[in-house]
Amino acid sequence: MKIVFQHPSKLTDELVHSLVHQLPGELRRVSATCFKLENTLFDPKSSIQLKNTAQAAGIDIALLERDYNWQQFKLLAMDMDSTVINIECIDEIADLCGKKTEVAAITEAAMRGEITDFNESLRRRLAILADTDADVLQRVLDERLQLNPGAERLVKRAHAHGLETLLVSGGFSFFTDAIKQRLNLTHARSNELEIINGKITGRVTNTIVNADVKAATVQAYCEALNTPCSSAICMGDGANDLAMMSISGLSVAYHAKPRVQEKAMISFNHMGLDGLIEILN
């Protein structure tokens, strides 16, 4: 068993020793921001206490029952909104046309898993945005959308190790296409907004990319690579990501809702996306 400790700025010897002084194993510093405790043991009770103490100190910890490395994986699949990027695009579209409160409330409930029918939640939000000028999409891209910390570094490292990358999103192709190009991703799948005469109609033209479709997409790309789904890493933050995470070989919750963190093998609440690199090195 192994525990990986990471902090986004600096991890002091004193702080880490205070966390692990009662645990067996060999502690070694990997970098200024990372320690690893190897050949250790942890039980559910001590794990919860350790996680809570680390969380309060701004430290992400990964309790690993086995080693993971890049060679075990062929595909890195990532959600887009609030995972690879800093926003929920549909909420920002709504904000620019004065309808964010109503739309964001539905988004939040869907991400927490309180609305279990993602298709219906998307249709409800899109209906609110019907007849909006489509140029609002470019404004969101230019004015609001940023990559989350570590996105570029993680993708470059994944590609360097021969993994294909997949952006799979319940959001919109206008944004996934832009992010795919910006990060030089291998694949992307999302929803195609219907736009007629320069207006968002409130509909999409494809089968909605919900949780089941996300999982099926990951499975299809793994099959194309002639590899099992256990060769996929899946990263996400909301309930719509749980299905694809459940079939993956390594599931990663990124600044995620509590339900997602409970299900994920690894959770990052402080590190950027590139926190995954030290897990796999």
C-alpha positions as CSV (number, residue, x, y, z in Angstrom):
1,M,0.0,0.0,0.0
2,K,1.1,3.5,-0.7
3,I,0.0,7.0,0.3
4,V,0.7,10.0,-1.9
5,F,0.7,13.5,-0.3
6,Q,0.5,16.6,-2.5
7,H,0.2,20.3,-1.8
8,P,-0.2,22.9,-4.6
9,S,2.7,25.1,-3.3
10,K,5.0,23.6,-0.7
11,L,4.9,20.5,1.5
12,T,7.0,20.8,4.6
13,D,8.8,17.8,6.3
14,E,7.2,18.8,9.6
15,L,3.7,18.8,8.3
16,V,4.0,15.4,6.6
17,H,5.7,13.8,9.5
18,S,2.9,15.0,11.8
19,L,0.4,13.2,9.5
20,V,2.2,9.9,9.2
21,H,4.2,9.5,12.5
22,Q,2.0,6.6,13.6
23,L,2.0,4.8,10.3
24,P,4.6,2.2,9.2
25,G,6.4,2.4,5.9
26,E,9.2,4.4,4.1
27,L,8.6,8.1,3.7
28,R,10.4,9.9,0.8
29,R,10.2,13.3,-0.7
30,V,9.5,13.2,-4.4
31,S,9.4,17.0,-5.0
32,A,8.8,20.3,-3.2
33,T,5.1,19.6,-3.4
34,C,4.9,15.8,-3.0
35,F,5.8,13.0,-0.5
36,K,5.1,9.3,-0.8
37,L,4.8,6.8,2.0
38,E,5.4,3.4,0.6
39,N,4.9,-0.2,2.0
40,T,2.5,1.1,4.6
41,L,-0.8,-0.1,6.0
42,F,-4.1,1.8,6.6
43,D,-7.5,0.8,7.8
44,P,-10.9,2.5,7.1
45,K,-10.9,4.4,10.5
46,S,-7.4,5.7,10.2
47,S,-7.9,6.5,6.5
48,I,-10.9,8.8,7.3
49,Q,-9.0,10.6,10.1
50,L,-5.9,11.0,7.8
51,K,-8.0,12.4,5.0
52,N,-9.8,14.8,7.2
53,T,-6.6,16.1,8.8
54,A,-4.9,16.5,5.4
55,Q,-7.9,18.2,3.9
56,A,-7.9,20.8,6.7
57,A,-4.2,21.4,5.9
58,G,-4.8,21.9,2.2
59,I,-3.2,18.6,1.3
60,D,-4.5,16.1,-1.2
61,I,-3.8,12.5,-0.3
62,A,-4.3,9.4,-2.4
63,L,-4.6,6.1,-0.5
64,L,-3.4,3.5,-3.1
65,E,-3.8,-0.2,-2.5
66,R,-1.6,-0.9,-5.4
67,D,0.8,0.9,-7.7
68,Y,-0.4,2.7,-10.8
69,N,1.8,3.8,-13.7
70,W,1.4,5.2,-17.2
71,Q,2.2,1.9,-18.9
72,Q,-1.0,0.4,-17.5
73,F,-3.2,2.8,-19.4
74,K,-4.1,3.6,-23.0
75,L,-6.8,6.3,-22.7
76,L,-7.2,9.4,-20.6
77,A,-10.9,10.4,-20.7
78,M,-11.9,13.8,-19.1
79,D,-15.1,15.7,-18.5
80,M,-14.9,19.3,-19.7
81,D,-17.1,21.7,-17.6
82,S,-15.5,22.3,-14.2
83,T,-12.9,19.6,-14.8
84,V,-10.7,20.5,-17.8
85,I,-12.1,24.1,-17.8
86,N,-13.0,26.5,-15.0
87,I,-16.7,27.0,-15.8
88,E,-20.0,25.4,-16.5
89,C,-20.5,26.8,-20.0
90,I,-24.3,26.6,-20.0
91,D,-24.4,28.7,-16.8
92,E,-22.2,31.4,-18.4
93,I,-24.3,31.5,-21.5
94,A,-27.3,32.0,-19.2
95,D,-25.4,34.7,-17.2
96,L,-24.7,36.7,-20.4
97,C,-28.4,36.8,-21.2
98,G,-29.6,37.5,-17.6
99,K,-30.9,34.0,-16.8
100,K,-28.1,32.4,-14.8
101,T,-29.9,32.0,-11.5
102,E,-32.6,29.7,-13.0
103,V,-30.2,27.7,-15.2
104,A,-27.4,27.3,-12.6
105,A,-29.9,25.9,-10.0
106,I,-30.7,23.1,-12.4
107,T,-27.0,22.6,-13.3
108,E,-26.1,22.3,-9.6
109,A,-28.9,19.9,-8.8
110,A,-27.9,17.7,-11.7
111,M,-24.3,17.6,-10.8
112,R,-25.1,16.7,-7.2
113,G,-27.2,13.8,-8.5
114,E,-30.5,15.3,-7.2
115,I,-31.9,15.4,-10.7
116,T,-31.3,11.9,-12.0
117,D,-32.5,12.4,-15.5
118,F,-29.7,14.4,-17.2
119,N,-31.5,14.5,-20.5
120,E,-34.5,16.3,-18.9
121,S,-32.3,18.7,-16.9
122,L,-30.5,19.7,-20.2
123,R,-33.7,20.1,-22.0
124,R,-35.1,22.4,-19.2
125,R,-32.0,24.5,-19.2
126,L,-31.9,24.8,-23.0
127,A,-35.6,25.8,-23.1
128,I,-34.7,28.7,-20.9
129,L,-32.0,29.8,-23.4
130,A,-34.2,29.4,-26.5
131,D,-34.0,32.4,-28.9
132,T,-30.7,33.6,-27.5
133,D,-28.3,35.0,-30.0
134,A,-25.7,32.4,-30.9
135,D,-22.8,34.9,-30.7
136,V,-23.0,34.5,-26.9
137,L,-21.1,31.3,-27.4
138,Q,-18.0,33.2,-28.7
139,R,-18.3,35.7,-25.8
140,V,-18.2,32.8,-23.2
141,L,-15.2,31.3,-25.0
142,D,-13.4,34.7,-25.1
143,E,-14.4,36.2,-21.8
144,R,-15.1,33.4,-19.3
145,L,-13.5,30.1,-20.3
146,Q,-10.1,29.2,-19.0
147,L,-8.2,25.9,-18.7
148,N,-8.0,24.6,-15.1
149,P,-4.5,24.5,-13.6
150,G,-2.4,21.6,-14.8
151,A,-4.5,20.7,-17.8
152,E,-1.8,21.4,-20.4
153,R,0.9,19.6,-18.4
154,L,-1.3,16.5,-17.8
155,V,-2.3,16.2,-21.4
156,K,1.3,16.6,-22.7
157,R,2.5,14.0,-20.2
158,A,-0.2,11.5,-21.2
159,H,0.6,11.9,-24.9
160,A,4.3,11.5,-24.1
161,H,3.5,8.1,-22.6
162,G,1.5,7.1,-25.6
163,L,-2.0,7.6,-24.2
164,E,-4.9,8.8,-26.4
165,T,-7.0,11.6,-24.9
166,L,-10.7,12.0,-24.9
167,L,-12.8,15.0,-23.9
168,V,-16.3,13.6,-23.3
169,S,-18.9,16.2,-22.2
170,G,-22.5,16.8,-21.6
171,G,-21.8,20.3,-22.8
172,F,-21.5,21.7,-26.3
173,S,-19.3,21.0,-29.3
174,F,-18.6,24.7,-29.8
175,F,-16.5,24.6,-26.6
176,T,-15.2,21.0,-26.8
177,D,-13.9,21.6,-30.3
178,A,-12.0,24.7,-29.1
179,I,-10.5,22.8,-26.1
180,K,-9.7,19.8,-28.3
181,Q,-7.7,22.1,-30.6
182,R,-6.1,24.1,-27.7
183,L,-4.9,21.0,-26.0
184,N,-4.3,18.9,-29.1
185,L,-6.5,16.2,-27.7
186,T,-7.1,13.0,-29.7
187,H,-10.9,12.8,-29.5
188,A,-13.9,14.8,-28.3
189,R,-17.6,14.1,-28.0
190,S,-20.4,16.4,-26.8
191,N,-23.7,17.8,-27.7
192,E,-24.4,19.8,-30.9
193,L,-26.5,22.9,-30.3
194,E,-29.1,23.6,-32.9
195,I,-28.7,27.1,-34.3
196,I,-31.1,28.5,-36.8
197,N,-30.8,32.1,-38.3
198,G,-28.2,33.0,-35.7
199,K,-30.4,31.9,-32.7
200,I,-30.0,29.1,-30.2
201,T,-33.3,27.1,-30.7
202,G,-33.2,25.4,-27.3
203,R,-32.5,22.0,-28.8
204,V,-29.5,19.7,-29.6
205,T,-29.3,17.8,-32.9
206,N,-27.7,14.6,-31.5
207,T,-28.4,11.9,-28.9
208,I,-27.7,13.7,-25.6
209,V,-24.4,12.9,-24.1
210,N,-25.6,11.7,-20.6
211,A,-23.8,9.4,-18.1
212,D,-24.6,6.3,-20.1
213,V,-23.4,7.8,-23.4
214,K,-20.2,9.0,-21.7
215,A,-19.5,5.4,-20.5
216,A,-20.4,3.9,-23.9
217,T,-18.0,6.4,-25.5
218,V,-15.1,5.4,-23.3
219,Q,-15.9,1.8,-23.9
220,A,-16.0,2.4,-27.7
221,Y,-12.7,4.1,-27.8
222,C,-11.1,1.4,-25.6
223,E,-12.5,-1.2,-28.1
224,A,-11.0,0.7,-31.0
225,L,-7.7,0.6,-29.2
226,N,-8.2,-3.2,-28.6
227,T,-7.8,-2.7,-24.9
228,P,-10.2,-3.2,-21.9
229,C,-11.9,-0.4,-20.1
230,S,-9.5,-1.0,-17.2
231,S,-6.9,0.6,-19.4
232,A,-8.8,3.9,-19.2
233,I,-8.4,6.8,-16.7
234,C,-11.6,8.7,-16.2
235,M,-11.7,12.2,-14.6
236,G,-14.8,14.2,-13.7
237,D,-16.6,16.2,-11.1
238,G,-20.3,15.6,-11.3
239,A,-22.9,12.8,-11.2
240,N,-22.9,12.6,-15.0
241,D,-19.3,11.3,-14.8
242,L,-20.0,8.4,-12.4
243,A,-20.9,5.8,-15.0
244,M,-17.7,6.2,-17.0
245,M,-15.6,6.4,-13.9
246,S,-17.1,3.1,-12.7
247,I,-15.8,1.2,-15.7
248,S,-12.3,2.7,-15.7
249,G,-9.1,1.3,-14.3
250,L,-8.5,4.6,-12.4
251,S,-11.2,7.0,-11.5
252,V,-10.3,10.6,-10.5
253,A,-12.6,13.2,-8.9
254,Y,-11.4,16.7,-9.6
255,H,-12.8,19.4,-7.2
256,A,-15.9,17.2,-7.3
257,K,-19.3,16.9,-5.7
258,P,-19.3,14.8,-2.5
259,R,-21.0,11.9,-4.1
260,V,-18.4,11.7,-6.8
261,Q,-15.5,11.9,-4.3
262,E,-17.1,9.0,-2.4
263,K,-17.0,6.8,-5.5
264,A,-13.7,7.8,-7.0
265,M,-10.4,6.0,-6.3
266,I,-8.6,9.4,-6.1
267,S,-9.8,12.9,-5.3
268,F,-8.1,16.2,-5.8
269,N,-9.5,19.2,-3.9
270,H,-6.4,21.4,-3.9
271,M,-4.1,20.2,-6.6
272,G,-4.4,21.0,-10.3
273,L,-5.2,18.4,-12.9
274,D,-1.5,17.6,-13.1
275,G,-1.7,16.2,-9.6
276,L,-2.4,12.9,-11.4
277,I,1.2,12.8,-12.8
278,E,2.8,12.0,-9.4
279,I,0.2,9.2,-8.9
280,L,1.4,7.6,-12.1
281,N,5.2,8.3,-12.0
